[in-house]
Amino acid sequence: MTKTTATSSCYNAGAPSPSVNASISPSGLREFDQFNNSPHFFIYGVLEDLYFLSLLRLGGNPWVCNYSIHYLVYWLRLHPGVTHSGLLCHPPSMLGVKSVEDYVHSYNRACG
């Protein structure tokens, strides 16, 4: 299997719904509370204009650990000043990975 094929097959895991979409992006937002709102992932680009965000509450949500969650993890890595909490896979994956960050790290090792 070539690297392109491996990446393609990993990417085609499917995207669950619902998601957090771009209609929630006021640029001056400092705290974003998504606690218990039931999103599974963030749509790519939804966080890009949140220049002043310092706190992101994500607990109590069924975060699905597949390729669609990668944007959120990538964005958080690029914005280390944003404190976040509650980013856990739901349900935990078969590999026992509970945090979304651990899932993305293991995905990158397997598919990268």
N, C-alpha and C positions, 0 to 999 in steps of 0.2 A: 504494500500500500504506500503510495507516495505521500509526501507531506501535504500536498494540495488536497488529495482525497481524504486524508485524516481530518484536516481542518474542515472540509466541506461536510463530512459526515457528523462531526461534532457540532457544527453550526446548525445543522438541520434538525435539532432536537425539538423544535416547535416553540411557540411563544404563547404562554397562558394569558388569560384576561382575568380581571380588569387590570388596568395600568394607571399610572399617574401621567396625565398628559400636559401639554404645553399651556393650557389655559390657566395654570396656577402660578405664573412666573412674574410677579411684580418685582422689579429690580431692587427695591429698597428693603426687601424682606430680610429680617435678621434671624428669626426663628421660624422653622417650618415643622409643624407638628402633624405627622401622619400616623400617630399612635392609634391603633385599632380601627383603621379605615379600610382594611382589607385589600390594598393593592398587592399585586404579585411581583411587579417590577416597575421601573420608570422608563418611559419612552425616551429614546435617544434624543438628547438636546434640551430636555425640559429644564435642566438645572443651569444651563449656560449663562443666563442673565442674572443670576442671583449673586451679585458681586459682594454683598454685605452679609451673606448668610454666615452665621456662626454656630447655630445649633440645629440639628436635624434629628427629630424623634421618630424612630421607625418601628418601635416595638409593637407587639400584639398583632402583627400582620403575617399572612401566609406567604412569605417570600419564597418563590419557587426557584430552586437552584438549577437553572439551565442557562443557555447562552444569553437569554434576554436580561439577566441580572448583571451582566458584565459592565454595562454602561455606568451603573451606579457605583460599582467598586472602582472603576477607572476614574470617575469624577472625584470620588472621595480621596483617592491617592493624589490627584492633582491639586486638591484643596485641603492640605493638612491642618489648616486653621479651623475647619468645620468639625465641631464635636458631634459625634453621632452615637446612637445607642439602639439596640434592639434588632440588629441586622442578622437574623438567624434563619437558616433554611427550614422550611415547613412543608412536608414533614422532613425530618433529617434524612439525608441520602442513605442509600444502601451501604456506602463506604463508611458511615459513621461520622461524616463531616457535618458539623452543626452550624458553624458560622459561614456566612456568605463569602467572606474573604478567604477562608480555607478552601471552600469549594472552587473559587476562581483560581486559586493557586494550584490546586490539584488538576483542574481542567487544563491550565496552561502547560503543566508538565506532561500531561497525557496527549494533548492535541497540538502542542507547539512544536 
